Amino acid sequence: MTKYSDNSFEERNFENKQDQADFRMQQMLQEKGFVRGVTESQLEKYPHITGSYQKIGTDPKDGFVPRFYDVRKVLLIPDYVIYPREGVKVFLSEVKGTNKLKEDDFNSLVELNIKAEDFNNTGYSNGVNMEVGLWYFANPSKNKIGKYYSYPTIEKQWMSNDNWKVYEGEKDMNGNPKRYKEMNWKL
């Protein structure tokens, strides 16, 4: 029996209608009291709201963008922006339902982290820092339990792992097989 994570891009993204990791992410945020699209003034007005979040990354199952693999070379955005009530950090978070991290996805995290650190080191941040990370929701899973990994943790695991694998049948923009590493993510 073929594991879901071994399926092609089309099989993983169009044969089923819901991205389970993304669905679990939204469930978890809502359960923790986060509300999608809440403004800072609304956070002040309604003390029962834990924070605000917005899904800004595209998803093949919900908002497919043709040639997104090319678009993302220019447009660098995370899956989610999460702003807790305390307002001292803004989390720029990716969401994964598998422990297979593509080389291209890791490189995007590196770029995003460089931009976040540059922002944090300016005088414009007004005491609010950006933090890059990733929420992992094991697939298949029917619960809302995920685990957050900060960029430094991801980078450390990535650099210590020399075991490259390839997605058969998927190519990068240069026609090379897409490479990934299986990360040691646990819930």
Biotite code that builds the C-alpha atoms (Angstrom):
import biotite.structure as struc

atoms = struc.array([
    struc.Atom([0.000, 0.000, 0.000], chain_id="A", res_id=1, res_name="MET", atom_name="CA", element="C"),
    struc.Atom([1.367, 3.405, -0.977], chain_id="A", res_id=2, res_name="THR", atom_name="CA", element="C"),
    struc.Atom([1.651, 5.977, 1.773], chain_id="A", res_id=3, res_name="LYS", atom_name="CA", element="C"),
    struc.Atom([-0.147, 9.285, 1.130], chain_id="A", res_id=4, res_name="TYR", atom_name="CA", element="C"),
    struc.Atom([3.145, 11.185, 1.412], chain_id="A", res_id=5, res_name="SER", atom_name="CA", element="C"),
    struc.Atom([4.609, 9.073, -1.419], chain_id="A", res_id=6, res_name="ASP", atom_name="CA", element="C"),
    struc.Atom([1.846, 10.110, -3.843], chain_id="A", res_id=7, res_name="ASN", atom_name="CA", element="C"),
    struc.Atom([2.365, 12.611, -6.658], chain_id="A", res_id=8, res_name="SER", atom_name="CA", element="C"),
    struc.Atom([1.596, 16.322, -6.244], chain_id="A", res_id=9, res_name="PHE", atom_name="CA", element="C"),
    struc.Atom([-1.694, 15.870, -8.093], chain_id="A", res_id=10, res_name="GLU", atom_name="CA", element="C"),
    struc.Atom([-2.701, 12.873, -5.963], chain_id="A", res_id=11, res_name="GLU", atom_name="CA", element="C"),
    struc.Atom([-1.806, 14.691, -2.726], chain_id="A", res_id=12, res_name="ARG", atom_name="CA", element="C"),
    struc.Atom([-3.525, 17.923, -3.655], chain_id="A", res_id=13, res_name="ASN", atom_name="CA", element="C"),
    struc.Atom([-6.496, 17.286, -5.929], chain_id="A", res_id=14, res_name="PHE", atom_name="CA", element="C"),
    struc.Atom([-7.873, 13.829, -5.115], chain_id="A", res_id=15, res_name="GLU", atom_name="CA", element="C"),
    struc.Atom([-8.914, 14.895, -1.635], chain_id="A", res_id=16, res_name="ASN", atom_name="CA", element="C"),
    struc.Atom([-10.543, 18.239, -1.002], chain_id="A", res_id=17, res_name="LYS", atom_name="CA", element="C"),
    struc.Atom([-9.060, 19.313, 2.317], chain_id="A", res_id=18, res_name="GLN", atom_name="CA", element="C"),
    struc.Atom([-5.550, 19.994, 3.536], chain_id="A", res_id=19, res_name="ASP", atom_name="CA", element="C"),
    struc.Atom([-5.698, 18.213, 6.880], chain_id="A", res_id=20, res_name="GLN", atom_name="CA", element="C"),
    struc.Atom([-2.689, 20.006, 8.390], chain_id="A", res_id=21, res_name="ALA", atom_name="CA", element="C"),
    struc.Atom([-4.134, 23.395, 7.460], chain_id="A", res_id=22, res_name="ASP", atom_name="CA", element="C"),
    struc.Atom([-7.547, 22.378, 8.796], chain_id="A", res_id=23, res_name="PHE", atom_name="CA", element="C"),
    struc.Atom([-5.940, 21.219, 12.076], chain_id="A", res_id=24, res_name="ARG", atom_name="CA", element="C"),
    struc.Atom([-3.993, 24.476, 12.300], chain_id="A", res_id=25, res_name="MET", atom_name="CA", element="C"),
    struc.Atom([-7.157, 26.572, 12.091], chain_id="A", res_id=26, res_name="GLN", atom_name="CA", element="C"),
    struc.Atom([-8.932, 24.302, 14.583], chain_id="A", res_id=27, res_name="GLN", atom_name="CA", element="C"),
    struc.Atom([-6.047, 24.643, 17.039], chain_id="A", res_id=28, res_name="MET", atom_name="CA", element="C"),
    struc.Atom([-5.864, 28.429, 16.716], chain_id="A", res_id=29, res_name="LEU", atom_name="CA", element="C"),
    struc.Atom([-9.614, 28.796, 17.207], chain_id="A", res_id=30, res_name="GLN", atom_name="CA", element="C"),
    struc.Atom([-9.595, 26.419, 20.192], chain_id="A", res_id=31, res_name="GLU", atom_name="CA", element="C"),
    struc.Atom([-6.837, 28.528, 21.782], chain_id="A", res_id=32, res_name="LYS", atom_name="CA", element="C"),
    struc.Atom([-8.991, 31.647, 21.365], chain_id="A", res_id=33, res_name="GLY", atom_name="CA", element="C"),
    struc.Atom([-7.411, 33.175, 18.265], chain_id="A", res_id=34, res_name="PHE", atom_name="CA", element="C"),
    struc.Atom([-9.806, 34.841, 15.826], chain_id="A", res_id=35, res_name="VAL", atom_name="CA", element="C"),
    struc.Atom([-9.070, 35.267, 12.135], chain_id="A", res_id=36, res_name="ARG", atom_name="CA", element="C"),
    struc.Atom([-8.524, 38.855, 11.028], chain_id="A", res_id=37, res_name="GLY", atom_name="CA", element="C"),
    struc.Atom([-8.992, 40.617, 14.386], chain_id="A", res_id=38, res_name="VAL", atom_name="CA", element="C"),
    struc.Atom([-7.433, 44.099, 14.536], chain_id="A", res_id=39, res_name="THR", atom_name="CA", element="C"),
    struc.Atom([-5.244, 45.422, 17.347], chain_id="A", res_id=40, res_name="GLU", atom_name="CA", element="C"),
    struc.Atom([-8.047, 47.720, 18.519], chain_id="A", res_id=41, res_name="SER", atom_name="CA", element="C"),
    struc.Atom([-10.437, 44.742, 18.632], chain_id="A", res_id=42, res_name="GLN", atom_name="CA", element="C"),
    struc.Atom([-7.893, 42.843, 20.733], chain_id="A", res_id=43, res_name="LEU", atom_name="CA", element="C"),
    struc.Atom([-7.904, 45.743, 23.188], chain_id="A", res_id=44, res_name="GLU", atom_name="CA", element="C"),
    struc.Atom([-11.703, 45.920, 23.219], chain_id="A", res_id=45, res_name="LYS", atom_name="CA", element="C"),
    struc.Atom([-12.361, 42.177, 23.654], chain_id="A", res_id=46, res_name="TYR", atom_name="CA", element="C"),
    struc.Atom([-10.105, 40.698, 26.373], chain_id="A", res_id=47, res_name="PRO", atom_name="CA", element="C"),
    struc.Atom([-11.391, 37.140, 25.810], chain_id="A", res_id=48, res_name="HIS", atom_name="CA", element="C"),
    struc.Atom([-9.675, 36.995, 22.387], chain_id="A", res_id=49, res_name="ILE", atom_name="CA", element="C"),
    struc.Atom([-6.220, 35.420, 22.658], chain_id="A", res_id=50, res_name="THR", atom_name="CA", element="C"),
    struc.Atom([-4.893, 36.893, 19.435], chain_id="A", res_id=51, res_name="GLY", atom_name="CA", element="C"),
    struc.Atom([-5.327, 37.325, 15.723], chain_id="A", res_id=52, res_name="SER", atom_name="CA", element="C"),
    struc.Atom([-4.294, 35.151, 12.814], chain_id="A", res_id=53, res_name="TYR", atom_name="CA", element="C"),
    struc.Atom([-4.524, 35.278, 9.072], chain_id="A", res_id=54, res_name="GLN", atom_name="CA", element="C"),
    struc.Atom([-3.879, 32.609, 6.501], chain_id="A", res_id=55, res_name="LYS", atom_name="CA", element="C"),
    struc.Atom([-1.965, 34.350, 3.748], chain_id="A", res_id=56, res_name="ILE", atom_name="CA", element="C"),
    struc.Atom([-0.225, 31.444, 2.023], chain_id="A", res_id=57, res_name="GLY", atom_name="CA", element="C"),
    struc.Atom([-1.909, 29.796, -0.918], chain_id="A", res_id=58, res_name="THR", atom_name="CA", element="C"),
    struc.Atom([-3.036, 26.200, -0.883], chain_id="A", res_id=59, res_name="ASP", atom_name="CA", element="C"),
    struc.Atom([-3.570, 24.001, -3.959], chain_id="A", res_id=60, res_name="PRO", atom_name="CA", element="C"),
    struc.Atom([-6.858, 22.763, -2.468], chain_id="A", res_id=61, res_name="LYS", atom_name="CA", element="C"),
    struc.Atom([-8.142, 26.226, -1.600], chain_id="A", res_id=62, res_name="ASP", atom_name="CA", element="C"),
    struc.Atom([-6.943, 28.935, -3.949], chain_id="A", res_id=63, res_name="GLY", atom_name="CA", element="C"),
    struc.Atom([-4.754, 27.125, -6.480], chain_id="A", res_id=64, res_name="PHE", atom_name="CA", element="C"),
    struc.Atom([-2.254, 29.414, -8.210], chain_id="A", res_id=65, res_name="VAL", atom_name="CA", element="C"),
    struc.Atom([-0.912, 28.116, -11.544], chain_id="A", res_id=66, res_name="PRO", atom_name="CA", element="C"),
    struc.Atom([2.896, 27.952, -11.580], chain_id="A", res_id=67, res_name="ARG", atom_name="CA", element="C"),
    struc.Atom([3.055, 28.838, -7.903], chain_id="A", res_id=68, res_name="PHE", atom_name="CA", element="C"),
    struc.Atom([6.466, 27.175, -7.737], chain_id="A", res_id=69, res_name="TYR", atom_name="CA", element="C"),
    struc.Atom([7.676, 30.036, -9.971], chain_id="A", res_id=70, res_name="ASP", atom_name="CA", element="C"),
    struc.Atom([5.650, 32.758, -8.250], chain_id="A", res_id=71, res_name="VAL", atom_name="CA", element="C"),
    struc.Atom([7.103, 31.853, -4.853], chain_id="A", res_id=72, res_name="ARG", atom_name="CA", element="C"),
    struc.Atom([10.593, 32.628, -6.167], chain_id="A", res_id=73, res_name="LYS", atom_name="CA", element="C"),
    struc.Atom([9.483, 36.264, -6.232], chain_id="A", res_id=74, res_name="VAL", atom_name="CA", element="C"),
    struc.Atom([6.750, 36.403, -3.608], chain_id="A", res_id=75, res_name="LEU", atom_name="CA", element="C"),
    struc.Atom([7.963, 35.274, -0.174], chain_id="A", res_id=76, res_name="LEU", atom_name="CA", element="C"),
    struc.Atom([5.037, 34.707, 2.195], chain_id="A", res_id=77, res_name="ILE", atom_name="CA", element="C"),
    struc.Atom([4.404, 32.261, 5.043], chain_id="A", res_id=78, res_name="PRO", atom_name="CA", element="C"),
    struc.Atom([1.263, 30.150, 5.372], chain_id="A", res_id=79, res_name="ASP", atom_name="CA", element="C"),
    struc.Atom([0.109, 32.067, 8.474], chain_id="A", res_id=80, res_name="TYR", atom_name="CA", element="C"),
    struc.Atom([0.743, 35.289, 10.356], chain_id="A", res_id=81, res_name="VAL", atom_name="CA", element="C"),
    struc.Atom([-0.115, 34.858, 14.037], chain_id="A", res_id=82, res_name="ILE", atom_name="CA", element="C"),
    struc.Atom([-0.307, 37.819, 16.413], chain_id="A", res_id=83, res_name="TYR", atom_name="CA", element="C"),
    struc.Atom([-0.832, 36.945, 20.094], chain_id="A", res_id=84, res_name="PRO", atom_name="CA", element="C"),
    struc.Atom([-2.561, 39.421, 22.396], chain_id="A", res_id=85, res_name="ARG", atom_name="CA", element="C"),
    struc.Atom([0.716, 40.281, 24.163], chain_id="A", res_id=86, res_name="GLU", atom_name="CA", element="C"),
    struc.Atom([1.866, 41.784, 20.879], chain_id="A", res_id=87, res_name="GLY", atom_name="CA", element="C"),
    struc.Atom([5.606, 41.327, 21.447], chain_id="A", res_id=88, res_name="VAL", atom_name="CA", element="C"),
    struc.Atom([6.008, 38.828, 18.622], chain_id="A", res_id=89, res_name="LYS", atom_name="CA", element="C"),
    struc.Atom([4.472, 38.228, 15.242], chain_id="A", res_id=90, res_name="VAL", atom_name="CA", element="C"),
    struc.Atom([4.842, 34.608, 14.196], chain_id="A", res_id=91, res_name="PHE", atom_name="CA", element="C"),
    struc.Atom([5.430, 33.897, 10.491], chain_id="A", res_id=92, res_name="LEU", atom_name="CA", element="C"),
    struc.Atom([4.505, 30.218, 10.341], chain_id="A", res_id=93, res_name="SER", atom_name="CA", element="C"),
    struc.Atom([4.497, 27.484, 7.781], chain_id="A", res_id=94, res_name="GLU", atom_name="CA", element="C"),
    struc.Atom([2.226, 24.465, 8.271], chain_id="A", res_id=95, res_name="VAL", atom_name="CA", element="C"),
    struc.Atom([3.265, 20.912, 7.424], chain_id="A", res_id=96, res_name="LYS", atom_name="CA", element="C"),
    struc.Atom([1.386, 17.625, 7.570], chain_id="A", res_id=97, res_name="GLY", atom_name="CA", element="C"),
    struc.Atom([4.459, 15.553, 6.811], chain_id="A", res_id=98, res_name="THR", atom_name="CA", element="C"),
    struc.Atom([7.991, 15.464, 8.147], chain_id="A", res_id=99, res_name="ASN", atom_name="CA", element="C"),
    struc.Atom([9.333, 15.682, 4.584], chain_id="A", res_id=100, res_name="LYS", atom_name="CA", element="C"),
    struc.Atom([10.809, 19.157, 4.176], chain_id="A", res_id=101, res_name="LEU", atom_name="CA", element="C"),
    struc.Atom([11.660, 20.049, 0.581], chain_id="A", res_id=102, res_name="LYS", atom_name="CA", element="C"),
    struc.Atom([14.930, 21.812, -0.119], chain_id="A", res_id=103, res_name="GLU", atom_name="CA", element="C"),
    struc.Atom([12.988, 24.654, -1.747], chain_id="A", res_id=104, res_name="ASP", atom_name="CA", element="C"),
    struc.Atom([10.749, 25.031, 1.336], chain_id="A", res_id=105, res_name="ASP", atom_name="CA", element="C"),
    struc.Atom([13.775, 25.119, 3.636], chain_id="A", res_id=106, res_name="PHE", atom_name="CA", element="C"),
    struc.Atom([15.415, 27.763, 1.439], chain_id="A", res_id=107, res_name="ASN", atom_name="CA", element="C"),
    struc.Atom([12.234, 29.860, 1.678], chain_id="A", res_id=108, res_name="SER", atom_name="CA", element="C"),
    struc.Atom([12.368, 29.583, 5.475], chain_id="A", res_id=109, res_name="LEU", atom_name="CA", element="C"),
    struc.Atom([16.002, 30.756, 5.376], chain_id="A", res_id=110, res_name="VAL", atom_name="CA", element="C"),
    struc.Atom([15.043, 33.812, 3.283], chain_id="A", res_id=111, res_name="GLU", atom_name="CA", element="C"),
    struc.Atom([12.051, 34.582, 5.474], chain_id="A", res_id=112, res_name="LEU", atom_name="CA", element="C"),
    struc.Atom([14.216, 34.340, 8.599], chain_id="A", res_id=113, res_name="ASN", atom_name="CA", element="C"),
    struc.Atom([16.844, 36.687, 7.145], chain_id="A", res_id=114, res_name="ILE", atom_name="CA", element="C"),
    struc.Atom([14.129, 39.268, 6.427], chain_id="A", res_id=115, res_name="LYS", atom_name="CA", element="C"),
    struc.Atom([12.629, 38.811, 9.902], chain_id="A", res_id=116, res_name="ALA", atom_name="CA", element="C"),
    struc.Atom([16.017, 39.258, 11.584], chain_id="A", res_id=117, res_name="GLU", atom_name="CA", element="C"),
    struc.Atom([16.712, 42.352, 9.472], chain_id="A", res_id=118, res_name="ASP", atom_name="CA", element="C"),
    struc.Atom([13.363, 43.790, 10.584], chain_id="A", res_id=119, res_name="PHE", atom_name="CA", element="C"),
    struc.Atom([14.015, 42.893, 14.225], chain_id="A", res_id=120, res_name="ASN", atom_name="CA", element="C"),
    struc.Atom([17.352, 44.731, 14.087], chain_id="A", res_id=121, res_name="ASN", atom_name="CA", element="C"),
    struc.Atom([15.847, 47.989, 12.821], chain_id="A", res_id=122, res_name="THR", atom_name="CA", element="C"),
    struc.Atom([14.413, 50.781, 14.884], chain_id="A", res_id=123, res_name="GLY", atom_name="CA", element="C"),
    struc.Atom([11.058, 50.317, 13.141], chain_id="A", res_id=124, res_name="TYR", atom_name="CA", element="C"),
    struc.Atom([9.934, 47.269, 15.064], chain_id="A", res_id=125, res_name="SER", atom_name="CA", element="C"),
    struc.Atom([8.624, 49.256, 18.080], chain_id="A", res_id=126, res_name="ASN", atom_name="CA", element="C"),
    struc.Atom([9.458, 46.373, 20.395], chain_id="A", res_id=127, res_name="GLY", atom_name="CA", element="C"),
    struc.Atom([7.630, 43.790, 18.279], chain_id="A", res_id=128, res_name="VAL", atom_name="CA", element="C"),
    struc.Atom([9.796, 41.032, 16.816], chain_id="A", res_id=129, res_name="ASN", atom_name="CA", element="C"),
    struc.Atom([9.103, 38.671, 13.950], chain_id="A", res_id=130, res_name="MET", atom_name="CA", element="C"),
    struc.Atom([9.698, 34.963, 14.534], chain_id="A", res_id=131, res_name="GLU", atom_name="CA", element="C"),
    struc.Atom([9.825, 32.397, 11.738], chain_id="A", res_id=132, res_name="VAL", atom_name="CA", element="C"),
    struc.Atom([8.771, 28.834, 12.419], chain_id="A", res_id=133, res_name="GLY", atom_name="CA", element="C"),
    struc.Atom([6.685, 25.885, 11.400], chain_id="A", res_id=134, res_name="LEU", atom_name="CA", element="C"),
    struc.Atom([3.698, 24.040, 12.847], chain_id="A", res_id=135, res_name="TRP", atom_name="CA", element="C"),
    struc.Atom([3.771, 20.281, 12.306], chain_id="A", res_id=136, res_name="TYR", atom_name="CA", element="C"),
    struc.Atom([0.554, 18.237, 12.356], chain_id="A", res_id=137, res_name="PHE", atom_name="CA", element="C"),
    struc.Atom([1.229, 14.553, 11.742], chain_id="A", res_id=138, res_name="ALA", atom_name="CA", element="C"),
    struc.Atom([-0.862, 13.177, 8.873], chain_id="A", res_id=139, res_name="ASN", atom_name="CA", element="C"),
    struc.Atom([-3.092, 11.262, 9.080], chain_id="A", res_id=140, res_name="PRO", atom_name="CA", element="C"),
    struc.Atom([-4.374, 12.760, 12.295], chain_id="A", res_id=141, res_name="SER", atom_name="CA", element="C"),
    struc.Atom([-7.846, 13.534, 13.481], chain_id="A", res_id=142, res_name="LYS", atom_name="CA", element="C"),
    struc.Atom([-6.827, 15.713, 16.413], chain_id="A", res_id=143, res_name="ASN", atom_name="CA", element="C"),
    struc.Atom([-5.880, 19.368, 16.749], chain_id="A", res_id=144, res_name="LYS", atom_name="CA", element="C"),
    struc.Atom([-2.513, 18.650, 18.309], chain_id="A", res_id=145, res_name="ILE", atom_name="CA", element="C"),
    struc.Atom([0.415, 20.222, 16.530], chain_id="A", res_id=146, res_name="GLY", atom_name="CA", element="C"),
    struc.Atom([3.939, 21.116, 17.514], chain_id="A", res_id=147, res_name="LYS", atom_name="CA", element="C"),
    struc.Atom([5.711, 24.379, 16.818], chain_id="A", res_id=148, res_name="TYR", atom_name="CA", element="C"),
    struc.Atom([9.327, 24.382, 15.652], chain_id="A", res_id=149, res_name="TYR", atom_name="CA", element="C"),
    struc.Atom([11.224, 27.678, 15.597], chain_id="A", res_id=150, res_name="SER", atom_name="CA", element="C"),
    struc.Atom([13.537, 28.458, 12.699], chain_id="A", res_id=151, res_name="TYR", atom_name="CA", element="C"),
    struc.Atom([16.753, 27.849, 14.718], chain_id="A", res_id=152, res_name="PRO", atom_name="CA", element="C"),
    struc.Atom([15.483, 24.356, 15.631], chain_id="A", res_id=153, res_name="THR", atom_name="CA", element="C"),
    struc.Atom([14.565, 23.609, 12.010], chain_id="A", res_id=154, res_name="ILE", atom_name="CA", element="C"),
    struc.Atom([17.923, 24.881, 10.761], chain_id="A", res_id=155, res_name="GLU", atom_name="CA", element="C"),
    struc.Atom([19.851, 22.796, 13.316], chain_id="A", res_id=156, res_name="LYS", atom_name="CA", element="C"),
    struc.Atom([17.959, 19.619, 12.353], chain_id="A", res_id=157, res_name="GLN", atom_name="CA", element="C"),
    struc.Atom([18.341, 20.370, 8.641], chain_id="A", res_id=158, res_name="TRP", atom_name="CA", element="C"),
    struc.Atom([22.092, 20.936, 8.839], chain_id="A", res_id=159, res_name="MET", atom_name="CA", element="C"),
    struc.Atom([22.691, 17.802, 10.910], chain_id="A", res_id=160, res_name="SER", atom_name="CA", element="C"),
    struc.Atom([20.774, 15.617, 8.421], chain_id="A", res_id=161, res_name="ASN", atom_name="CA", element="C"),
    struc.Atom([22.787, 14.493, 5.369], chain_id="A", res_id=162, res_name="ASP", atom_name="CA", element="C"),
    struc.Atom([20.164, 12.027, 4.121], chain_id="A", res_id=163, res_name="ASN", atom_name="CA", element="C"),
    struc.Atom([18.740, 13.532, 0.906], chain_id="A", res_id=164, res_name="TRP", atom_name="CA", element="C"),
    struc.Atom([15.753, 11.911, -0.794], chain_id="A", res_id=165, res_name="LYS", atom_name="CA", element="C"),
    struc.Atom([13.844, 12.818, -3.969], chain_id="A", res_id=166, res_name="VAL", atom_name="CA", element="C"),
    struc.Atom([10.185, 13.070, -4.892], chain_id="A", res_id=167, res_name="TYR", atom_name="CA", element="C"),
    struc.Atom([9.912, 10.799, -7.904], chain_id="A", res_id=168, res_name="GLU", atom_name="CA", element="C"),
    struc.Atom([8.182, 12.501, -10.807], chain_id="A", res_id=169, res_name="GLY", atom_name="CA", element="C"),
    struc.Atom([8.408, 16.028, -9.364], chain_id="A", res_id=170, res_name="GLU", atom_name="CA", element="C"),
    struc.Atom([10.924, 18.431, -10.846], chain_id="A", res_id=171, res_name="LYS", atom_name="CA", element="C"),
    struc.Atom([12.244, 21.813, -9.791], chain_id="A", res_id=172, res_name="ASP", atom_name="CA", element="C"),
    struc.Atom([12.400, 24.769, -12.184], chain_id="A", res_id=173, res_name="MET", atom_name="CA", element="C"),
    struc.Atom([15.684, 23.455, -13.608], chain_id="A", res_id=174, res_name="ASN", atom_name="CA", element="C"),
    struc.Atom([14.223, 20.020, -14.354], chain_id="A", res_id=175, res_name="GLY", atom_name="CA", element="C"),
    struc.Atom([15.999, 18.315, -11.456], chain_id="A", res_id=176, res_name="ASN", atom_name="CA", element="C"),
    struc.Atom([14.121, 15.966, -9.098], chain_id="A", res_id=177, res_name="PRO", atom_name="CA", element="C"),
    struc.Atom([12.774, 17.796, -6.048], chain_id="A", res_id=178, res_name="LYS", atom_name="CA", element="C"),
    struc.Atom([14.911, 16.948, -3.041], chain_id="A", res_id=179, res_name="ARG", atom_name="CA", element="C"),
    struc.Atom([13.804, 16.718, 0.565], chain_id="A", res_id=180, res_name="TYR", atom_name="CA", element="C"),
    struc.Atom([14.931, 15.572, 3.971], chain_id="A", res_id=181, res_name="LYS", atom_name="CA", element="C"),
    struc.Atom([12.869, 13.663, 6.507], chain_id="A", res_id=182, res_name="GLU", atom_name="CA", element="C"),
    struc.Atom([12.939, 15.768, 9.634], chain_id="A", res_id=183, res_name="MET", atom_name="CA", element="C"),
    struc.Atom([12.922, 14.378, 13.160], chain_id="A", res_id=184, res_name="ASN", atom_name="CA", element="C"),
    struc.Atom([9.652, 16.037, 14.131], chain_id="A", res_id=185, res_name="TRP", atom_name="CA", element="C"),
    struc.Atom([7.628, 14.538, 16.956], chain_id="A", res_id=186, res_name="LYS", atom_name="CA", element="C"),
    struc.Atom([4.386, 15.669, 18.527], chain_id="A", res_id=187, res_name="LEU", atom_name="CA", element="C"),
])
